[in-house]
Amino acid sequence: MAHDAPLVIQITDARALDEASLFARIDAAAALGSRYAVMLRDPELVPRELLAKGRALRDRLRHGGARLLVNDRLDLAQALSADGVHLGRLSVAPSRARALLGEGVLVTVSAHDVDEAVARAASGALAVLLSPIFVSPGKGPALGLEALARARRRLPPEVALIALGGVDAENAYDCLAAGADGVASVRAELHRLFA
């Protein structure tokens, strides 16, 4: 595995996890170091609030060696000197993100089926977040573990495969056994499984 993707990605959403609880998770995940990342998403926050939250996260994460990813906002990723950016379906190409943010930045992309995962990986991403693997609120039908296995077989070994969508403490290891290189969640405390 040539990639440097995190094993656990905590995705922020203030509606599901308040800031105090988020920071407690970050502190509890300190033993994971760079294998742990937080993706700043929070779609309901205005840019000023996102920047403030991002600064607080960056400072907290860097203290423990964990990484900060920013969802879809290259300007915010640049302002925060983030370690990576996550690009949705309608975002810029990974090569463009890397040109703006630097070659060392971790560029992840979203995919919602195996064919899309393969196509998005071919665009230059270092990791693909495939979702929803399990039933997840508002995310459509679950793809299941077999989709992870098929995606892993079809993706280049240097591209990380991250399972997202309904992933929790009960099924995270199943995702890894099916071929995922890491797991991501908004609600679940996945870091506890690996610390």
MIVO-246052 format. One record per atom (N, C-alpha, C): residue number from 1; atom name; x, y, z. Coordinates in steps of 0.1 Angstrom, whole numbers, always signed. Layout:
BEGIN
(pt NUM; CA; (X; Y; Z))
...
***
This chain:
BEGIN
(pt 1; N; (+9; -12; +0))
(pt 1; CA; (+0; +0; +0))
(pt 1; C; (+9; +12; +0))
(pt 2; N; (+9; +20; -11))
(pt 2; CA; (+18; +31; -13))
(pt 2; C; (+12; +44; -8))
(pt 3; N; (+0; +44; -5))
(pt 3; CA; (-7; +57; -1))
(pt 3; C; (-4; +60; +13))
(pt 4; N; (-8; +72; +17))
(pt 4; CA; (-6; +77; +30))
(pt 4; C; (-20; +82; +36))
(pt 5; N; (-30; +75; +33))
(pt 5; CA; (-43; +79; +38))
(pt 5; C; (-46; +75; +52))
(pt 6; N; (-54; +83; +59))
(pt 6; CA; (-57; +80; +73))
(pt 6; C; (-65; +66; +75))
(pt 7; N; (-63; +60; +86))
(pt 7; CA; (-70; +48; +89))
(pt 7; C; (-84; +52; +94))
(pt 8; N; (-86; +63; +101))
(pt 8; CA; (-99; +68; +106))
(pt 8; C; (-100; +83; +102))
(pt 9; N; (-112; +86; +96))
(pt 9; CA; (-115; +100; +93))
(pt 9; C; (-128; +103; +101))
(pt 10; N; (-127; +113; +109))
(pt 10; CA; (-139; +118; +116))
(pt 10; C; (-144; +130; +108))
(pt 11; N; (-157; +130; +104))
(pt 11; CA; (-162; +140; +96))
(pt 11; C; (-171; +149; +105))
(pt 12; N; (-168; +162; +104))
(pt 12; CA; (-176; +172; +113))
(pt 12; C; (-189; +175; +108))
(pt 13; N; (-199; +176; +117))
(pt 13; CA; (-212; +180; +114))
(pt 13; C; (-218; +184; +128))
(pt 14; N; (-219; +197; +130))
(pt 14; CA; (-223; +202; +143))
(pt 14; C; (-237; +197; +147))
(pt 15; N; (-245; +194; +137))
(pt 15; CA; (-259; +189; +140))
(pt 15; C; (-258; +175; +147))
(pt 16; N; (-247; +167; +144))
(pt 16; CA; (-246; +154; +150))
(pt 16; C; (-236; +153; +161))
(pt 17; N; (-226; +162; +162))
(pt 17; CA; (-216; +161; +171))
(pt 17; C; (-211; +176; +175))
(pt 18; N; (-214; +179; +188))
(pt 18; CA; (-210; +193; +192))
(pt 18; C; (-195; +194; +193))
(pt 19; N; (-190; +207; +194))
(pt 19; CA; (-176; +209; +193))
(pt 19; C; (-168; +203; +205))
(pt 20; N; (-174; +204; +217))
(pt 20; CA; (-168; +198; +229))
(pt 20; C; (-166; +183; +227))
(pt 21; N; (-176; +176; +222))
(pt 21; CA; (-175; +161; +219))
(pt 21; C; (-165; +158; +208))
(pt 22; N; (-165; +167; +198))
(pt 22; CA; (-155; +165; +187))
(pt 22; C; (-141; +166; +193))
(pt 23; N; (-138; +176; +201))
(pt 23; CA; (-125; +178; +206))
(pt 23; C; (-121; +167; +216))
(pt 24; N; (-131; +162; +223))
(pt 24; CA; (-128; +150; +232))
(pt 24; C; (-124; +138; +223))
(pt 25; N; (-130; +136; +212))
(pt 25; CA; (-126; +125; +203))
(pt 25; C; (-112; +127; +197))
(pt 26; N; (-109; +140; +194))
(pt 26; CA; (-96; +142; +188))
(pt 26; C; (-85; +139; +199))
(pt 27; N; (-88; +143; +211))
(pt 27; CA; (-78; +141; +222))
(pt 27; C; (-77; +126; +224))
(pt 28; N; (-88; +118; +224))
(pt 28; CA; (-88; +104; +226))
(pt 28; C; (-81; +96; +215))
(pt 29; N; (-80; +103; +203))
(pt 29; CA; (-74; +96; +191))
(pt 29; C; (-59; +100; +190))
(pt 30; N; (-54; +107; +199))
(pt 30; CA; (-40; +112; +198))
(pt 30; C; (-30; +100; +195))
(pt 31; N; (-32; +88; +201))
(pt 31; CA; (-23; +77; +198))
(pt 31; C; (-22; +73; +184))
(pt 32; N; (-32; +76; +176))
(pt 32; CA; (-32; +73; +162))
(pt 32; C; (-23; +82; +153))
(pt 33; N; (-20; +94; +158))
(pt 33; CA; (-11; +103; +151))
(pt 33; C; (-17; +106; +137))
(pt 34; N; (-8; +105; +127))
(pt 34; CA; (-12; +108; +113))
(pt 34; C; (-22; +98; +107))
(pt 35; N; (-24; +87; +114))
(pt 35; CA; (-34; +77; +109))
(pt 35; C; (-48; +82; +112))
(pt 36; N; (-50; +93; +119))
(pt 36; CA; (-63; +99; +122))
(pt 36; C; (-64; +113; +115))
(pt 37; N; (-76; +115; +110))
(pt 37; CA; (-78; +128; +104))
(pt 37; C; (-92; +133; +107))
(pt 38; N; (-94; +146; +107))
(pt 38; CA; (-107; +152; +108))
(pt 38; C; (-110; +160; +95))
(pt 39; N; (-122; +157; +89))
(pt 39; CA; (-126; +164; +77))
(pt 39; C; (-136; +175; +81))
(pt 40; N; (-132; +187; +79))
(pt 40; CA; (-141; +199; +82))
(pt 40; C; (-151; +199; +71))
(pt 41; N; (-164; +197; +75))
(pt 41; CA; (-175; +197; +65))
(pt 41; C; (-185; +207; +69))
(pt 42; N; (-193; +205; +79))
(pt 42; CA; (-202; +215; +85))
(pt 42; C; (-209; +224; +75))
(pt 43; N; (-218; +218; +66))
(pt 43; CA; (-224; +227; +55))
(pt 43; C; (-232; +238; +60))
(pt 44; N; (-237; +237; +72))
(pt 44; CA; (-246; +248; +77))
(pt 44; C; (-239; +260; +83))
(pt 45; N; (-225; +259; +84))
(pt 45; CA; (-218; +271; +89))
(pt 45; C; (-215; +281; +78))
(pt 46; N; (-215; +293; +81))
(pt 46; CA; (-211; +304; +71))
(pt 46; C; (-195; +304; +71))
(pt 47; N; (-189; +309; +60))
(pt 47; CA; (-175; +309; +58))
(pt 47; C; (-167; +313; +70))
(pt 48; N; (-171; +324; +77))
(pt 48; CA; (-164; +329; +88))
(pt 48; C; (-163; +319; +100))
(pt 49; N; (-175; +312; +102))
(pt 49; CA; (-175; +302; +112))
(pt 49; C; (-167; +290; +108))
(pt 50; N; (-167; +286; +96))
(pt 50; CA; (-159; +275; +91))
(pt 50; C; (-144; +278; +93))
(pt 51; N; (-140; +290; +90))
(pt 51; CA; (-126; +293; +92))
(pt 51; C; (-122; +293; +106))
(pt 52; N; (-131; +298; +115))
(pt 52; CA; (-128; +298; +130))
(pt 52; C; (-127; +283; +135))
(pt 53; N; (-137; +275; +131))
(pt 53; CA; (-136; +261; +135))
(pt 53; C; (-124; +254; +129))
(pt 54; N; (-121; +257; +117))
(pt 54; CA; (-109; +251; +110))
(pt 54; C; (-96; +254; +117))
(pt 55; N; (-95; +267; +122))
(pt 55; CA; (-83; +271; +129))
(pt 55; C; (-82; +263; +142))
(pt 56; N; (-93; +262; +149))
(pt 56; CA; (-93; +255; +162))
(pt 56; C; (-90; +240; +160))
(pt 57; N; (-95; +234; +150))
(pt 57; CA; (-92; +220; +147))
(pt 57; C; (-78; +218; +143))
(pt 58; N; (-73; +227; +134))
(pt 58; CA; (-59; +226; +130))
(pt 58; C; (-49; +226; +141))
(pt 59; N; (-52; +235; +150))
(pt 59; CA; (-43; +237; +162))
(pt 59; C; (-44; +224; +171))
(pt 60; N; (-55; +219; +173))
(pt 60; CA; (-57; +208; +182))
(pt 60; C; (-52; +195; +175))
(pt 61; N; (-54; +194; +162))
(pt 61; CA; (-49; +182; +155))
(pt 61; C; (-34; +181; +154))
(pt 62; N; (-28; +192; +150))
(pt 62; CA; (-13; +193; +148))
(pt 62; C; (-6; +190; +161))
(pt 63; N; (-12; +193; +172))
(pt 63; CA; (-6; +191; +185))
(pt 63; C; (-4; +176; +187))
(pt 64; N; (-13; +167; +182))
(pt 64; CA; (-12; +153; +183))
(pt 64; C; (-7; +146; +171))
(pt 65; N; (-4; +153; +160))
(pt 65; CA; (+1; +147; +148))
(pt 65; C; (-9; +142; +139))
(pt 66; N; (-22; +145; +142))
(pt 66; CA; (-33; +141; +133))
(pt 66; C; (-34; +151; +122))
(pt 67; N; (-43; +148; +112))
(pt 67; CA; (-44; +157; +100))
(pt 67; C; (-57; +163; +99))
(pt 68; N; (-57; +175; +92))
(pt 68; CA; (-69; +182; +89))
(pt 68; C; (-72; +181; +74))
(pt 69; N; (-84; +177; +70))
(pt 69; CA; (-89; +177; +57))
(pt 69; C; (-100; +187; +56))
(pt 70; N; (-102; +193; +44))
(pt 70; CA; (-113; +202; +43))
(pt 70; C; (-122; +197; +31))
(pt 71; N; (-135; +197; +34))
(pt 71; CA; (-144; +193; +24))
(pt 71; C; (-147; +203; +13))
(pt 72; N; (-143; +201; +1))
(pt 72; CA; (-147; +209; -11))
(pt 72; C; (-143; +223; -12))
(pt 73; N; (-137; +229; -2))
(pt 73; CA; (-133; +243; -2))
(pt 73; C; (-118; +245; -3))
(pt 74; N; (-113; +246; -15))
(pt 74; CA; (-99; +248; -17))
(pt 74; C; (-94; +261; -11))
(pt 75; N; (-102; +272; -11))
(pt 75; CA; (-98; +284; -5))
(pt 75; C; (-96; +282; +10))
(pt 76; N; (-105; +275; +16))
(pt 76; CA; (-104; +273; +31))
(pt 76; C; (-93; +264; +34))
(pt 77; N; (-91; +253; +26))
(pt 77; CA; (-79; +244; +28))
(pt 77; C; (-66; +252; +27))
(pt 78; N; (-65; +261; +17))
(pt 78; CA; (-53; +269; +16))
(pt 78; C; (-52; +279; +28))
(pt 79; N; (-62; +285; +32))
(pt 79; CA; (-61; +295; +43))
(pt 79; C; (-57; +288; +56))
(pt 80; N; (-61; +275; +57))
(pt 80; CA; (-58; +268; +70))
(pt 80; C; (-45; +259; +69))
(pt 81; N; (-39; +260; +57))
(pt 81; CA; (-27; +251; +55))
(pt 81; C; (-31; +237; +59))
(pt 82; N; (-42; +233; +54))
(pt 82; CA; (-48; +219; +56))
(pt 82; C; (-39; +209; +50))
(pt 83; N; (-39; +197; +56))
(pt 83; CA; (-31; +185; +51))
(pt 83; C; (-38; +179; +39))
(pt 84; N; (-50; +182; +37))
(pt 84; CA; (-57; +176; +25))
(pt 84; C; (-70; +182; +22))
(pt 85; N; (-76; +178; +11))
(pt 85; CA; (-89; +183; +7))
(pt 85; C; (-97; +171; +1))
(pt 86; N; (-110; +171; +4))
(pt 86; CA; (-119; +161; -1))
(pt 86; C; (-128; +167; -11))
(pt 87; N; (-128; +161; -23))
(pt 87; CA; (-135; +167; -35))
(pt 87; C; (-148; +159; -38))
(pt 88; N; (-159; +165; -39))
(pt 88; CA; (-172; +159; -42))
(pt 88; C; (-173; +157; -57))
(pt 89; N; (-184; +152; -62))
(pt 89; CA; (-186; +150; -76))
(pt 89; C; (-185; +162; -85))
(pt 90; N; (-189; +173; -80))
(pt 90; CA; (-189; +185; -88))
(pt 90; C; (-177; +194; -86))
(pt 91; N; (-167; +189; -78))
(pt 91; CA; (-155; +197; -75))
(pt 91; C; (-145; +197; -87))
(pt 92; N; (-135; +205; -85))
(pt 92; CA; (-124; +205; -94))
(pt 92; C; (-116; +192; -95))
(pt 93; N; (-108; +190; -105))
(pt 93; CA; (-101; +177; -106))
(pt 93; C; (-90; +177; -95))
(pt 94; N; (-86; +165; -91))
(pt 94; CA; (-75; +164; -81))
(pt 94; C; (-62; +171; -85))
(pt 95; N; (-59; +170; -98))
(pt 95; CA; (-47; +177; -103))
(pt 95; C; (-47; +192; -101))
(pt 96; N; (-59; +198; -102))
(pt 96; CA; (-60; +212; -100))
(pt 96; C; (-59; +216; -85))
(pt 97; N; (-65; +207; -77))
(pt 97; CA; (-64; +209; -63))
(pt 97; C; (-50; +209; -58))
(pt 98; N; (-42; +199; -63))
(pt 98; CA; (-28; +197; -60))
(pt 98; C; (-20; +209; -65))
(pt 99; N; (-23; +214; -77))
(pt 99; CA; (-16; +225; -82))
(pt 99; C; (-18; +238; -73))
(pt 100; N; (-29; +239; -67))
(pt 100; CA; (-32; +251; -59))
(pt 100; C; (-26; +249; -45))
(pt 101; N; (-28; +236; -39))
(pt 101; CA; (-25; +234; -25))
(pt 101; C; (-11; +228; -23))
(pt 102; N; (-5; +223; -34))
(pt 102; CA; (+9; +217; -33))
(pt 102; C; (+8; +202; -35))
(pt 103; N; (+19; +197; -39))
(pt 103; CA; (+20; +182; -42))
(pt 103; C; (+19; +173; -30))
(pt 104; N; (+22; +178; -19))
(pt 104; CA; (+22; +170; -7))
(pt 104; C; (+8; +168; +0))
(pt 105; N; (-2; +175; -6))
(pt 105; CA; (-15; +175; +0))
(pt 105; C; (-22; +162; -3))
(pt 106; N; (-30; +157; +7))
(pt 106; CA; (-38; +145; +5))
(pt 106; C; (-51; +149; -2))
(pt 107; N; (-53; +143; -14))
(pt 107; CA; (-66; +146; -21))
(pt 107; C; (-74; +134; -21))
(pt 108; N; (-86; +135; -15))
(pt 108; CA; (-96; +124; -15))
(pt 108; C; (-108; +128; -23))
(pt 109; N; (-115; +118; -28))
(pt 109; CA; (-127; +121; -36))
(pt 109; C; (-138; +112; -31))
(pt 110; N; (-151; +116; -34))
(pt 110; CA; (-162; +107; -31))
(pt 110; C; (-167; +99; -43))
(pt 111; N; (-173; +88; -40))
(pt 111; CA; (-178; +79; -50))
(pt 111; C; (-190; +72; -44))
(pt 112; N; (-200; +69; -53))
(pt 112; CA; (-212; +63; -48))
(pt 112; C; (-215; +49; -54))
(pt 113; N; (-206; +45; -62))
(pt 113; CA; (-206; +31; -67))
(pt 113; C; (-192; +27; -72))
(pt 114; N; (-190; +15; -75))
(pt 114; CA; (-177; +10; -78))
(pt 114; C; (-171; +16; -91))
(pt 115; N; (-180; +17; -102))
(pt 115; CA; (-175; +23; -114))
(pt 115; C; (-170; +38; -112))
(pt 116; N; (-178; +45; -104))
(pt 116; CA; (-174; +59; -101))
(pt 116; C; (-161; +59; -93))
(pt 117; N; (-160; +50; -84))
(pt 117; CA; (-147; +49; -76))
(pt 117; C; (-135; +48; -85))
(pt 118; N; (-136; +39; -94))
(pt 118; CA; (-125; +36; -104))
(pt 118; C; (-122; +49; -112))
(pt 119; N; (-133; +55; -117))
(pt 119; CA; (-131; +67; -125))
(pt 119; C; (-125; +78; -117))
(pt 120; N; (-130; +80; -105))
(pt 120; CA; (-125; +91; -97))
(pt 120; C; (-110; +89; -93))
(pt 121; N; (-107; +76; -91))
(pt 121; CA; (-93; +73; -87))
(pt 121; C; (-84; +76; -99))
(pt 122; N; (-89; +73; -111))
(pt 122; CA; (-81; +76; -123))
(pt 122; C; (-78; +91; -126))
(pt 123; N; (-86; +99; -119))
(pt 123; CA; (-85; +114; -121))
(pt 123; C; (-73; +119; -112))
(pt 124; N; (-66; +111; -105))
(pt 124; CA; (-55; +115; -97))
(pt 124; C; (-57; +116; -82))
(pt 125; N; (-68; +111; -77))
(pt 125; CA; (-70; +111; -62))
(pt 125; C; (-61; +101; -55))
(pt 126; N; (-57; +104; -43))
(pt 126; CA; (-49; +95; -35))
(pt 126; C; (-58; +85; -27))
(pt 127; N; (-71; +89; -25))
(pt 127; CA; (-80; +81; -17))
(pt 127; C; (-94; +83; -22))
(pt 128; N; (-102; +72; -22))
(pt 128; CA; (-116; +73; -26))
(pt 128; C; (-125; +69; -14))
(pt 129; N; (-134; +78; -10))
(pt 129; CA; (-144; +75; +0))
(pt 129; C; (-156; +69; -6))
(pt 130; N; (-159; +57; -5))
(pt 130; CA; (-170; +50; -11))
(pt 130; C; (-181; +49; -1))
(pt 131; N; (-193; +54; -6))
(pt 131; CA; (-205; +54; +3))
(pt 131; C; (-218; +54; -4))
(pt 132; N; (-229; +50; +3))
(pt 132; CA; (-229; +45; +16))
(pt 132; C; (-227; +29; +17))
(pt 133; N; (-218; +25; +25))
(pt 133; CA; (-216; +10; +26))
(pt 133; C; (-228; +4; +33))
(pt 134; N; (-232; +10; +44))
(pt 134; CA; (-244; +5; +52))
(pt 134; C; (-254; +16; +52))
(pt 135; N; (-266; +13; +57))
(pt 135; CA; (-277; +22; +57))
(pt 135; C; (-272; +35; +65))
(pt 136; N; (-275; +46; +59))
(pt 136; CA; (-271; +59; +66))
(pt 136; C; (-281; +69; +63))
(pt 137; N; (-285; +78; +72))
(pt 137; CA; (-295; +87; +70))
(pt 137; C; (-294; +96; +58))
(pt 138; N; (-303; +96; +49))
(pt 138; CA; (-304; +104; +37))
(pt 138; C; (-293; +101; +26))
(pt 139; N; (-288; +89; +27))
(pt 139; CA; (-277; +86; +17))
(pt 139; C; (-281; +75; +6))
(pt 140; N; (-293; +71; +6))
(pt 140; CA; (-297; +62; -5))
(pt 140; C; (-294; +47; -1))
(pt 141; N; (-296; +38; -10))
(pt 141; CA; (-295; +24; -7))
(pt 141; C; (-280; +20; -3))
(pt 142; N; (-278; +11; +6))
(pt 142; CA; (-265; +7; +10))
(pt 142; C; (-258; -1; -1))
(pt 143; N; (-245; +1; -3))
(pt 143; CA; (-238; -6; -13))
(pt 143; C; (-234; -20; -8))
(pt 144; N; (-231; -21; +5))
(pt 144; CA; (-227; -34; +11))
(pt 144; C; (-212; -36; +10))
(pt 145; N; (-208; -46; +18))
(pt 145; CA; (-194; -50; +18))
(pt 145; C; (-188; -55; +5))
(pt 146; N; (-197; -62; -3))
(pt 146; CA; (-192; -67; -16))
(pt 146; C; (-187; -55; -25))
(pt 147; N; (-194; -44; -24))
(pt 147; CA; (-189; -32; -32))
(pt 147; C; (-175; -28; -28))
(pt 148; N; (-172; -29; -15))
(pt 148; CA; (-158; -26; -11))
(pt 148; C; (-148; -36; -17))
(pt 149; N; (-152; -48; -16))
(pt 149; CA; (-143; -59; -22))
(pt 149; C; (-141; -57; -37))
(pt 150; N; (-152; -54; -44))
(pt 150; CA; (-151; -51; -59))
(pt 150; C; (-142; -39; -62))
(pt 151; N; (-145; -29; -54))
(pt 151; CA; (-137; -16; -56))
(pt 151; C; (-122; -19; -53))
(pt 152; N; (-119; -26; -42))
(pt 152; CA; (-105; -28; -39))
(pt 152; C; (-98; -36; -50))
(pt 153; N; (-105; -46; -56))
(pt 153; CA; (-99; -54; -67))
(pt 153; C; (-97; -45; -79))
(pt 154; N; (-105; -35; -82))
(pt 154; CA; (-104; -27; -94))
(pt 154; C; (-95; -14; -92))
(pt 155; N; (-93; -10; -80))
(pt 155; CA; (-85; +2; -78))
(pt 155; C; (-71; -1; -78))
(pt 156; N; (-62; +8; -82))
(pt 156; CA; (-48; +6; -81))
(pt 156; C; (-44; +5; -67))
(pt 157; N; (-34; -3; -63))
(pt 157; CA; (-30; -4; -49))
(pt 157; C; (-25; +8; -43))
(pt 158; N; (-21; +18; -50))
(pt 158; CA; (-16; +31; -44))
(pt 158; C; (-27; +40; -40))
(pt 159; N; (-40; +37; -45))
(pt 159; CA; (-51; +45; -41))
(pt 159; C; (-59; +39; -29))
(pt 160; N; (-60; +46; -19))
(pt 160; CA; (-67; +41; -7))
(pt 160; C; (-82; +41; -9))
(pt 161; N; (-88; +31; -3))
(pt 161; CA; (-102; +29; -3))
(pt 161; C; (-108; +31; +11))
(pt 162; N; (-116; +41; +13))
(pt 162; CA; (-121; +44; +26))
(pt 162; C; (-136; +42; +26))
(pt 163; N; (-141; +34; +36))
(pt 163; CA; (-155; +31; +38))
(pt 163; C; (-162; +42; +45))
(pt 164; N; (-174; +46; +40))
(pt 164; CA; (-182; +57; +46))
(pt 164; C; (-196; +53; +45))
(pt 165; N; (-204; +57; +55))
(pt 165; CA; (-219; +55; +54))
(pt 165; C; (-223; +44; +63))
(pt 166; N; (-228; +47; +75))
(pt 166; CA; (-233; +37; +84))
(pt 166; C; (-222; +29; +90))
(pt 167; N; (-209; +33; +89))
(pt 167; CA; (-198; +25; +95))
(pt 167; C; (-198; +29; +110))
(pt 168; N; (-197; +18; +118))
(pt 168; CA; (-197; +20; +132))
(pt 168; C; (-188; +9; +139))
(pt 169; N; (-187; +9; +152))
(pt 169; CA; (-179; +0; +159))
(pt 169; C; (-182; -15; +156))
(pt 170; N; (-194; -18; +152))
(pt 170; CA; (-199; -31; +150))
(pt 170; C; (-194; -36; +136))
(pt 171; N; (-192; -28; +127))
(pt 171; CA; (-189; -32; +113))
(pt 171; C; (-176; -27; +107))
(pt 172; N; (-169; -18; +114))
(pt 172; CA; (-157; -12; +109))
(pt 172; C; (-146; -23; +105))
(pt 173; N; (-144; -33; +113))
(pt 173; CA; (-135; -43; +110))
(pt 173; C; (-139; -51; +98))
(pt 174; N; (-152; -53; +96))
(pt 174; CA; (-157; -60; +84))
(pt 174; C; (-154; -52; +72))
(pt 175; N; (-154; -39; +72))
(pt 175; CA; (-150; -30; +61))
(pt 175; C; (-136; -33; +57))
(pt 176; N; (-127; -33; +68))
(pt 176; CA; (-113; -35; +65))
(pt 176; C; (-110; -49; +59))
(pt 177; N; (-118; -59; +64))
(pt 177; CA; (-116; -73; +59))
(pt 177; C; (-121; -74; +45))
(pt 178; N; (-131; -65; +41))
(pt 178; CA; (-136; -66; +27))
(pt 178; C; (-127; -58; +18))
(pt 179; N; (-117; -51; +23))
(pt 179; CA; (-107; -45; +14))
(pt 179; C; (-105; -30; +16))
(pt 180; N; (-113; -24; +25))
(pt 180; CA; (-111; -10; +28))
(pt 180; C; (-97; -8; +35))
(pt 181; N; (-91; +4; +32))
(pt 181; CA; (-79; +7; +39))
(pt 181; C; (-81; +16; +51))
(pt 182; N; (-93; +21; +52))
(pt 182; CA; (-97; +30; +63))
(pt 182; C; (-112; +31; +64))
(pt 183; N; (-116; +38; +74))
(pt 183; CA; (-131; +40; +77))
(pt 183; C; (-133; +55; +81))
(pt 184; N; (-145; +59; +78))
(pt 184; CA; (-149; +73; +81))
(pt 184; C; (-163; +74; +86))
(pt 185; N; (-166; +83; +94))
(pt 185; CA; (-179; +85; +100))
(pt 185; C; (-181; +99; +106))
(pt 186; N; (-194; +102; +106))
(pt 186; CA; (-198; +115; +113))
(pt 186; C; (-201; +112; +128))
(pt 187; N; (-208; +101; +130))
(pt 187; CA; (-214; +98; +143))
(pt 187; C; (-206; +89; +152))
(pt 188; N; (-200; +78; +146))
(pt 188; CA; (-194; +67; +153))
(pt 188; C; (-180; +72; +158))
(pt 189; N; (-176; +66; +170))
(pt 189; CA; (-163; +69; +176))
(pt 189; C; (-153; +58; +171))
(pt 190; N; (-149; +58; +159))
(pt 190; CA; (-141; +47; +153))
(pt 190; C; (-127; +47; +158))
(pt 191; N; (-122; +58; +162))
(pt 191; CA; (-108; +59; +167))
(pt 191; C; (-106; +49; +179))
(pt 192; N; (-116; +46; +187))
(pt 192; CA; (-114; +37; +198))
(pt 192; C; (-111; +23; +194))
(pt 193; N; (-114; +19; +182))
(pt 193; CA; (-111; +6; +178))
(pt 193; C; (-97; +4; +175))
(pt 194; N; (-90; +14; +172))
(pt 194; CA; (-76; +13; +167))
(pt 194; C; (-65; +20; +176))
(pt 195; N; (-70; +27; +186))
(pt 195; CA; (-60; +34; +195))
(pt 195; C; (-53; +24; +204))
***
